[in-house]
Amino acid sequence: MILEKTNQRGHWPLGRVVEVFKGPDGHVRVVRVKTSKGDITRSITKLSLLEVTD
């Protein structure tokens, strides 16, 4: 889920991480997310991971 101030909790858009960008320290800091409305780039602090079960 992509956290956005404009949407209420529970109405945040869903997306899939398609690319990661690492900082100088080698840790992932920013990601490119594919959503139903297109691709967006977000800091990982603005994402909430959902657990997937098989």
PDB file of N, CA, C, O and CB in Angstrom:
ATOM      1  N   MET A   1       0.849  -1.169   0.000  1.00  0.00           N
ATOM      2  CA  MET A   1       0.000   0.000   0.000  1.00  0.00           C
ATOM      3  C   MET A   1       0.893   1.230   0.000  1.00  0.00           C
ATOM      4  O   MET A   1       1.976   1.240   0.586  1.00  0.00           O
ATOM      5  CB  MET A   1      -0.965  -0.001   1.217  1.00  0.00           C
ATOM      6  N   ILE A   2       0.420   2.238  -0.656  1.00  0.00           N
ATOM      7  CA  ILE A   2       1.164   3.485  -0.760  1.00  0.00           C
ATOM      8  C   ILE A   2       0.495   4.505   0.152  1.00  0.00           C
ATOM      9  O   ILE A   2      -0.656   4.880  -0.068  1.00  0.00           O
ATOM     10  CB  ILE A   2       1.225   3.998  -2.241  1.00  0.00           C
ATOM     11  N   LEU A   3       1.212   4.949   1.168  1.00  0.00           N
ATOM     12  CA  LEU A   3       0.650   5.884   2.127  1.00  0.00           C
ATOM     13  C   LEU A   3       0.558   7.271   1.507  1.00  0.00           C
ATOM     14  O   LEU A   3       1.548   7.800   1.001  1.00  0.00           O
ATOM     15  CB  LEU A   3       1.493   5.920   3.413  1.00  0.00           C
ATOM     16  N   GLU A   4      -0.627   7.852   1.548  1.00  0.00           N
ATOM     17  CA  GLU A   4      -0.856   9.191   1.006  1.00  0.00           C
ATOM     18  C   GLU A   4      -1.693   9.990   1.985  1.00  0.00           C
ATOM     19  O   GLU A   4      -2.654   9.473   2.554  1.00  0.00           O
ATOM     20  CB  GLU A   4      -1.550   9.124  -0.377  1.00  0.00           C
ATOM     21  N   LYS A   5      -1.333  11.247   2.182  1.00  0.00           N
ATOM     22  CA  LYS A   5      -2.083  12.115   3.089  1.00  0.00           C
ATOM     23  C   LYS A   5      -3.466  12.454   2.550  1.00  0.00           C
ATOM     24  O   LYS A   5      -4.375  12.760   3.321  1.00  0.00           O
ATOM     25  CB  LYS A   5      -1.309  13.393   3.345  1.00  0.00           C
ATOM     26  N   THR A   6      -3.631  12.401   1.227  1.00  0.00           N
ATOM     27  CA  THR A   6      -4.907  12.798   0.627  1.00  0.00           C
ATOM     28  C   THR A   6      -5.982  11.733   0.777  1.00  0.00           C
ATOM     29  O   THR A   6      -7.168  12.034   0.642  1.00  0.00           O
ATOM     30  CB  THR A   6      -4.713  13.112  -0.836  1.00  0.00           C
ATOM     31  N   ASN A   7      -5.591  10.493   1.054  1.00  0.00           N
ATOM     32  CA  ASN A   7      -6.556   9.408   1.213  1.00  0.00           C
ATOM     33  C   ASN A   7      -6.610   8.961   2.669  1.00  0.00           C
ATOM     34  O   ASN A   7      -5.602   9.000   3.376  1.00  0.00           O
ATOM     35  CB  ASN A   7      -6.196   8.219   0.300  1.00  0.00           C
ATOM     36  N   GLN A   8      -7.779   8.542   3.109  1.00  0.00           N
ATOM     37  CA  GLN A   8      -7.928   8.028   4.460  1.00  0.00           C
ATOM     38  C   GLN A   8      -7.317   6.641   4.546  1.00  0.00           C
ATOM     39  O   GLN A   8      -7.207   5.929   3.547  1.00  0.00           O
ATOM     40  CB  GLN A   8      -9.410   7.996   4.877  1.00  0.00           C
ATOM     41  N   ARG A   9      -6.919   6.269   5.761  1.00  0.00           N
ATOM     42  CA  ARG A   9      -6.399   4.922   5.989  1.00  0.00           C
ATOM     43  C   ARG A   9      -7.440   3.906   5.516  1.00  0.00           C
ATOM     44  O   ARG A   9      -8.633   4.073   5.769  1.00  0.00           O
ATOM     45  CB  ARG A   9      -6.045   4.700   7.499  1.00  0.00           C
ATOM     46  N   GLY A  10      -7.000   2.884   4.847  1.00  0.00           N
ATOM     47  CA  GLY A  10      -7.908   1.888   4.293  1.00  0.00           C
ATOM     48  C   GLY A  10      -8.268   2.168   2.846  1.00  0.00           C
ATOM     49  O   GLY A  10      -8.820   1.308   2.159  1.00  0.00           O
ATOM     50  N   HIS A  11      -7.956   3.377   2.380  1.00  0.00           N
ATOM     51  CA  HIS A  11      -8.238   3.749   0.990  1.00  0.00           C
ATOM     52  C   HIS A  11      -6.956   4.099   0.243  1.00  0.00           C
ATOM     53  O   HIS A  11      -6.992   4.749  -0.802  1.00  0.00           O
ATOM     54  CB  HIS A  11      -9.214   4.931   0.940  1.00  0.00           C
ATOM     55  N   TRP A  12      -5.825   3.663   0.790  1.00  0.00           N
ATOM     56  CA  TRP A  12      -4.552   3.903   0.128  1.00  0.00           C
ATOM     57  C   TRP A  12      -4.441   2.997  -1.093  1.00  0.00           C
ATOM     58  O   TRP A  12      -4.900   1.855  -1.055  1.00  0.00           O
ATOM     59  CB  TRP A  12      -3.367   3.667   1.100  1.00  0.00           C
ATOM     60  N   PRO A  13      -3.845   3.485  -2.164  1.00  0.00           N
ATOM     61  CA  PRO A  13      -3.739   2.663  -3.379  1.00  0.00           C
ATOM     62  C   PRO A  13      -2.764   1.494  -3.199  1.00  0.00           C
ATOM     63  O   PRO A  13      -1.803   1.574  -2.433  1.00  0.00           O
ATOM     64  CB  PRO A  13      -3.292   3.529  -4.561  1.00  0.00           C
ATOM     65  N   LEU A  14      -3.036   0.424  -3.917  1.00  0.00           N
ATOM     66  CA  LEU A  14      -2.151  -0.736  -3.923  1.00  0.00           C
ATOM     67  C   LEU A  14      -1.213  -0.644  -5.106  1.00  0.00           C
ATOM     68  O   LEU A  14      -1.557  -0.072  -6.140  1.00  0.00           O
ATOM     69  CB  LEU A  14      -2.956  -2.052  -3.967  1.00  0.00           C
ATOM     70  N   GLY A  15      -0.037  -1.204  -4.954  1.00  0.00           N
ATOM     71  CA  GLY A  15       0.917  -1.215  -6.048  1.00  0.00           C
ATOM     72  C   GLY A  15       1.916  -2.338  -5.874  1.00  0.00           C
ATOM     73  O   GLY A  15       1.965  -2.995  -4.834  1.00  0.00           O
ATOM     74  N   ARG A  16       2.706  -2.546  -6.904  1.00  0.00           N
ATOM     75  CA  ARG A  16       3.738  -3.580  -6.880  1.00  0.00           C
ATOM     76  C   ARG A  16       5.084  -2.918  -7.143  1.00  0.00           C
ATOM     77  O   ARG A  16       5.229  -2.152  -8.096  1.00  0.00           O
ATOM     78  CB  ARG A  16       3.448  -4.701  -7.933  1.00  0.00           C
ATOM     79  N   VAL A  17       6.060  -3.213  -6.305  1.00  0.00           N
ATOM     80  CA  VAL A  17       7.405  -2.669  -6.484  1.00  0.00           C
ATOM     81  C   VAL A  17       8.019  -3.297  -7.728  1.00  0.00           C
ATOM     82  O   VAL A  17       8.099  -4.520  -7.845  1.00  0.00           O
ATOM     83  CB  VAL A  17       8.297  -2.932  -5.226  1.00  0.00           C
ATOM     84  N   VAL A  18       8.453  -2.442  -8.659  1.00  0.00           N
ATOM     85  CA  VAL A  18       9.040  -2.932  -9.906  1.00  0.00           C
ATOM     86  C   VAL A  18      10.519  -2.578 -10.040  1.00  0.00           C
ATOM     87  O   VAL A  18      11.214  -3.130 -10.893  1.00  0.00           O
ATOM     88  CB  VAL A  18       8.278  -2.373 -11.085  1.00  0.00           C
ATOM     89  N   GLU A  19      11.004  -1.657  -9.198  1.00  0.00           N
ATOM     90  CA  GLU A  19      12.412  -1.274  -9.252  1.00  0.00           C
ATOM     91  C   GLU A  19      12.807  -0.679  -7.910  1.00  0.00           C
ATOM     92  O   GLU A  19      12.012   0.009  -7.271  1.00  0.00           O
ATOM     93  CB  GLU A  19      12.681  -0.264 -10.407  1.00  0.00           C
ATOM     94  N   VAL A  20      14.036  -0.946  -7.486  1.00  0.00           N
ATOM     95  CA  VAL A  20      14.533  -0.382  -6.232  1.00  0.00           C
ATOM     96  C   VAL A  20      15.756   0.480  -6.515  1.00  0.00           C
ATOM     97  O   VAL A  20      16.520   0.212  -7.442  1.00  0.00           O
ATOM     98  CB  VAL A  20      14.877  -1.503  -5.214  1.00  0.00           C
ATOM     99  N   PHE A  21      15.929   1.517  -5.706  1.00  0.00           N
ATOM    100  CA  PHE A  21      17.067   2.420  -5.817  1.00  0.00           C
ATOM    101  C   PHE A  21      17.777   2.443  -4.469  1.00  0.00           C
ATOM    102  O   PHE A  21      17.186   2.779  -3.442  1.00  0.00           O
ATOM    103  CB  PHE A  21      16.619   3.861  -6.250  1.00  0.00           C
ATOM    104  N   LYS A  22      19.050   2.081  -4.495  1.00  0.00           N
ATOM    105  CA  LYS A  22      19.832   2.012  -3.263  1.00  0.00           C
ATOM    106  C   LYS A  22      20.567   3.320  -3.024  1.00  0.00           C
ATOM    107  O   LYS A  22      20.937   4.030  -3.960  1.00  0.00           O
ATOM    108  CB  LYS A  22      20.828   0.846  -3.318  1.00  0.00           C
ATOM    109  N   GLY A  23      20.771   3.621  -1.743  1.00  0.00           N
ATOM    110  CA  GLY A  23      21.548   4.784  -1.358  1.00  0.00           C
ATOM    111  C   GLY A  23      23.034   4.456  -1.410  1.00  0.00           C
ATOM    112  O   GLY A  23      23.406   3.328  -1.734  1.00  0.00           O
ATOM    113  N   PRO A  24      23.889   5.430  -1.096  1.00  0.00           N
ATOM    114  CA  PRO A  24      25.343   5.212  -1.121  1.00  0.00           C
ATOM    115  C   PRO A  24      25.793   4.108  -0.165  1.00  0.00           C
ATOM    116  O   PRO A  24      26.851   3.507  -0.354  1.00  0.00           O
ATOM    117  CB  PRO A  24      26.063   6.501  -0.775  1.00  0.00           C
ATOM    118  N   ASP A  25      24.985   3.849   0.860  1.00  0.00           N
ATOM    119  CA  ASP A  25      25.328   2.813   1.837  1.00  0.00           C
ATOM    120  C   ASP A  25      24.882   1.420   1.399  1.00  0.00           C
ATOM    121  O   ASP A  25      25.132   0.442   2.104  1.00  0.00           O
ATOM    122  CB  ASP A  25      24.706   3.145   3.175  1.00  0.00           C
ATOM    123  N   GLY A  26      24.223   1.319   0.242  1.00  0.00           N
ATOM    124  CA  GLY A  26      23.792   0.033  -0.274  1.00  0.00           C
ATOM    125  C   GLY A  26      22.407  -0.401   0.168  1.00  0.00           C
ATOM    126  O   GLY A  26      21.924  -1.443  -0.275  1.00  0.00           O
ATOM    127  N   HIS A  27      21.752   0.373   1.032  1.00  0.00           N
ATOM    128  CA  HIS A  27      20.402   0.048   1.488  1.00  0.00           C
ATOM    129  C   HIS A  27      19.360   0.664   0.548  1.00  0.00           C
ATOM    130  O   HIS A  27      19.559   1.751   0.005  1.00  0.00           O
ATOM    131  CB  HIS A  27      20.184   0.547   2.937  1.00  0.00           C
ATOM    132  N   VAL A  28      18.256  -0.049   0.371  1.00  0.00           N
ATOM    133  CA  VAL A  28      17.174   0.455  -0.477  1.00  0.00           C
ATOM    134  C   VAL A  28      16.542   1.661   0.203  1.00  0.00           C
ATOM    135  O   VAL A  28      16.174   1.590   1.376  1.00  0.00           O
ATOM    136  CB  VAL A  28      16.106  -0.652  -0.753  1.00  0.00           C
ATOM    137  N   ARG A  29      16.416   2.753  -0.515  1.00  0.00           N
ATOM    138  CA  ARG A  29      15.849   3.998   0.024  1.00  0.00           C
ATOM    139  C   ARG A  29      14.583   4.425  -0.713  1.00  0.00           C
ATOM    140  O   ARG A  29      13.666   4.980  -0.109  1.00  0.00           O
ATOM    141  CB  ARG A  29      16.880   5.117  -0.048  1.00  0.00           C
ATOM    142  N   VAL A  30      14.533   4.164  -2.025  1.00  0.00           N
ATOM    143  CA  VAL A  30      13.436   4.615  -2.879  1.00  0.00           C
ATOM    144  C   VAL A  30      13.057   3.456  -3.797  1.00  0.00           C
ATOM    145  O   VAL A  30      13.906   2.655  -4.187  1.00  0.00           O
ATOM    146  CB  VAL A  30      13.836   5.895  -3.708  1.00  0.00           C
ATOM    147  N   VAL A  31      11.768   3.379  -4.136  1.00  0.00           N
ATOM    148  CA  VAL A  31      11.296   2.332  -5.044  1.00  0.00           C
ATOM    149  C   VAL A  31      10.387   2.930  -6.107  1.00  0.00           C
ATOM    150  O   VAL A  31       9.779   3.983  -5.912  1.00  0.00           O
ATOM    151  CB  VAL A  31      10.555   1.224  -4.266  1.00  0.00           C
ATOM    152  N   ARG A  32      10.309   2.232  -7.233  1.00  0.00           N
ATOM    153  CA  ARG A  32       9.327   2.583  -8.262  1.00  0.00           C
ATOM    154  C   ARG A  32       8.212   1.564  -8.138  1.00  0.00           C
ATOM    155  O   ARG A  32       8.452   0.356  -8.143  1.00  0.00           O
ATOM    156  CB  ARG A  32       9.957   2.594  -9.724  1.00  0.00           C
ATOM    157  N   VAL A  33       6.978   2.066  -8.026  1.00  0.00           N
ATOM    158  CA  VAL A  33       5.817   1.223  -7.779  1.00  0.00           C
ATOM    159  C   VAL A  33       4.854   1.330  -8.955  1.00  0.00           C
ATOM    160  O   VAL A  33       4.547   2.429  -9.416  1.00  0.00           O
ATOM    161  CB  VAL A  33       5.116   1.621  -6.456  1.00  0.00           C
ATOM    162  N   LYS A  34       4.379   0.185  -9.438  1.00  0.00           N
ATOM    163  CA  LYS A  34       3.382   0.150 -10.514  1.00  0.00           C
ATOM    164  C   LYS A  34       2.009   0.068  -9.866  1.00  0.00           C
ATOM    165  O   LYS A  34       1.740  -0.836  -9.075  1.00  0.00           O
ATOM    166  CB  LYS A  34       3.623  -1.064 -11.494  1.00  0.00           C
ATOM    167  N   THR A  35       1.139   1.019 -10.205  1.00  0.00           N
ATOM    168  CA  THR A  35      -0.228   1.039  -9.700  1.00  0.00           C
ATOM    169  C   THR A  35      -1.190   0.979 -10.883  1.00  0.00           C
ATOM    170  O   THR A  35      -0.767   0.968 -12.039  1.00  0.00           O
ATOM    171  CB  THR A  35      -0.488   2.307  -8.834  1.00  0.00           C
ATOM    172  N   SER A  36      -2.466   0.940 -10.587  1.00  0.00           N
ATOM    173  CA  SER A  36      -3.464   0.916 -11.663  1.00  0.00           C
ATOM    174  C   SER A  36      -3.479   2.223 -12.455  1.00  0.00           C
ATOM    175  O   SER A  36      -3.976   2.261 -13.580  1.00  0.00           O
ATOM    176  CB  SER A  36      -4.853   0.648 -11.085  1.00  0.00           C
ATOM    177  N   LYS A  37      -2.935   3.294 -11.871  1.00  0.00           N
ATOM    178  CA  LYS A  37      -2.912   4.601 -12.537  1.00  0.00           C
ATOM    179  C   LYS A  37      -1.565   4.929 -13.162  1.00  0.00           C
ATOM    180  O   LYS A  37      -1.391   6.015 -13.715  1.00  0.00           O
ATOM    181  CB  LYS A  37      -3.278   5.680 -11.556  1.00  0.00           C
ATOM    182  N   GLY A  38      -0.605   4.002 -13.083  1.00  0.00           N
ATOM    183  CA  GLY A  38       0.717   4.241 -13.652  1.00  0.00           C
ATOM    184  C   GLY A  38       1.811   4.004 -12.629  1.00  0.00           C
ATOM    185  O   GLY A  38       1.557   3.508 -11.531  1.00  0.00           O
ATOM    186  N   ASP A  39       3.028   4.363 -13.000  1.00  0.00           N
ATOM    187  CA  ASP A  39       4.179   4.172 -12.123  1.00  0.00           C
ATOM    188  C   ASP A  39       4.439   5.429 -11.307  1.00  0.00           C
ATOM    189  O   ASP A  39       4.291   6.549 -11.797  1.00  0.00           O
ATOM    190  CB  ASP A  39       5.425   3.799 -12.938  1.00  0.00           C
ATOM    191  N   ILE A  40       4.832   5.222 -10.044  1.00  0.00           N
ATOM    192  CA  ILE A  40       5.220   6.336  -9.189  1.00  0.00           C
ATOM    193  C   ILE A  40       6.493   5.962  -8.446  1.00  0.00           C
ATOM    194  O   ILE A  40       6.783   4.781  -8.256  1.00  0.00           O
ATOM    195  CB  ILE A  40       4.084   6.705  -8.194  1.00  0.00           C
ATOM    196  N   THR A  41       7.243   6.959  -8.031  1.00  0.00           N
ATOM    197  CA  THR A  41       8.454   6.748  -7.257  1.00  0.00           C
ATOM    198  C   THR A  41       8.208   7.264  -5.851  1.00  0.00           C
ATOM    199  O   THR A  41       7.751   8.391  -5.659  1.00  0.00           O
ATOM    200  CB  THR A  41       9.681   7.453  -7.912  1.00  0.00           C
ATOM    201  N   ARG A  42       8.520   6.415  -4.858  1.00  0.00           N
ATOM    202  CA  ARG A  42       8.250   6.769  -3.465  1.00  0.00           C
ATOM    203  C   ARG A  42       9.399   6.325  -2.565  1.00  0.00           C
ATOM    204  O   ARG A  42      10.089   5.345  -2.847  1.00  0.00           O
ATOM    205  CB  ARG A  42       6.929   6.136  -2.993  1.00  0.00           C
ATOM    206  N   SER A  43       9.587   7.061  -1.490  1.00  0.00           N
ATOM    207  CA  SER A  43      10.494   6.644  -0.428  1.00  0.00           C
ATOM    208  C   SER A  43       9.906   5.406   0.239  1.00  0.00           C
ATOM    209  O   SER A  43       8.686   5.270   0.325  1.00  0.00           O
ATOM    210  CB  SER A  43      10.724   7.793   0.612  1.00  0.00           C
ATOM    211  N   ILE A  44      10.757   4.511   0.707  1.00  0.00           N
ATOM    212  CA  ILE A  44      10.241   3.302   1.349  1.00  0.00           C
ATOM    213  C   ILE A  44       9.510   3.620   2.647  1.00  0.00           C
ATOM    214  O   ILE A  44       8.747   2.792   3.144  1.00  0.00           O
ATOM    215  CB  ILE A  44      11.375   2.326   1.623  1.00  0.00           C
ATOM    216  N   THR A  45       9.733   4.805   3.202  1.00  0.00           N
ATOM    217  CA  THR A  45       9.023   5.187   4.426  1.00  0.00           C
ATOM    218  C   THR A  45       7.563   5.511   4.151  1.00  0.00           C
ATOM    219  O   THR A  45       6.769   5.612   5.086  1.00  0.00           O
ATOM    220  CB  THR A  45       9.702   6.384   5.080  1.00  0.00           C
ATOM    221  N   LYS A  46       7.196   5.674   2.888  1.00  0.00           N
ATOM    222  CA  LYS A  46       5.815   5.978   2.503  1.00  0.00           C
ATOM    223  C   LYS A  46       5.078   4.753   1.978  1.00  0.00           C
ATOM    224  O   LYS A  46       4.057   4.878   1.302  1.00  0.00           O
ATOM    225  CB  LYS A  46       5.798   7.071   1.452  1.00  0.00           C
ATOM    226  N   LEU A  47       5.603   3.560   2.293  1.00  0.00           N
ATOM    227  CA  LEU A  47       4.979   2.311   1.869  1.00  0.00           C
ATOM    228  C   LEU A  47       4.627   1.470   3.083  1.00  0.00           C
ATOM    229  O   LEU A  47       5.272   1.561   4.127  1.00  0.00           O
ATOM    230  CB  LEU A  47       5.907   1.528   0.922  1.00  0.00           C
ATOM    231  N   SER A  48       3.618   0.667   2.935  1.00  0.00           N
ATOM    232  CA  SER A  48       3.246  -0.308   3.954  1.00  0.00           C
ATOM    233  C   SER A  48       3.159  -1.660   3.258  1.00  0.00           C
ATOM    234  O   SER A  48       2.334  -1.851   2.364  1.00  0.00           O
ATOM    235  CB  SER A  48       1.883   0.071   4.665  1.00  0.00           C
ATOM    236  N   LEU A  49       4.004  -2.591   3.664  1.00  0.00           N
ATOM    237  CA  LEU A  49       4.051  -3.890   3.009  1.00  0.00           C
ATOM    238  C   LEU A  49       2.881  -4.759   3.436  1.00  0.00           C
ATOM    239  O   LEU A  49       2.484  -4.768   4.601  1.00  0.00           O
ATOM    240  CB  LEU A  49       5.365  -4.594   3.317  1.00  0.00           C
ATOM    241  N   LEU A  50       2.343  -5.482   2.480  1.00  0.00           N
ATOM    242  CA  LEU A  50       1.285  -6.445   2.754  1.00  0.00           C
ATOM    243  C   LEU A  50       1.875  -7.843   2.669  1.00  0.00           C
ATOM    244  O   LEU A  50       2.688  -8.134   1.791  1.00  0.00           O
ATOM    245  CB  LEU A  50       0.094  -6.278   1.762  1.00  0.00           C
ATOM    246  N   GLU A  51       1.464  -8.697   3.580  1.00  0.00           N
ATOM    247  CA  GLU A  51       1.951 -10.068   3.587  1.00  0.00           C
ATOM    248  C   GLU A  51       1.170 -10.892   2.573  1.00  0.00           C
ATOM    249  O   GLU A  51      -0.058 -10.828   2.523  1.00  0.00           O
ATOM    250  CB  GLU A  51       1.836 -10.686   4.997  1.00  0.00           C
ATOM    251  N   VAL A  52       1.888 -11.662   1.768  1.00  0.00           N
ATOM    252  CA  VAL A  52       1.258 -12.507   0.758  1.00  0.00           C
ATOM    253  C   VAL A  52       1.341 -13.952   1.224  1.00  0.00           C
ATOM    254  O   VAL A  52       2.406 -14.423   1.624  1.00  0.00           O
ATOM    255  CB  VAL A  52       1.935 -12.329  -0.640  1.00  0.00           C
ATOM    256  N   THR A  53       0.211 -14.654   1.171  1.00  0.00           N
ATOM    257  CA  THR A  53       0.209 -16.070   1.519  1.00  0.00           C
ATOM    258  C   THR A  53      -0.100 -16.891   0.282  1.00  0.00           C
ATOM    259  O   THR A  53      -0.886 -16.480  -0.572  1.00  0.00           O
ATOM    260  CB  THR A  53      -0.813 -16.367   2.640  1.00  0.00           C
ATOM    261  N   ASP A  54       0.518 -18.038   0.196  1.00  0.00           N
ATOM    262  CA  ASP A  54       0.300 -18.916  -0.963  1.00  0.00           C
ATOM    263  C   ASP A  54      -0.798 -19.912  -0.707  1.00  0.00           C
ATOM    264  O   ASP A  54      -1.110 -20.724  -1.577  1.00  0.00           O
ATOM    265  CB  ASP A  54       1.573 -19.650  -1.326  1.00  0.00           C
TER     266      ASP A  54
END
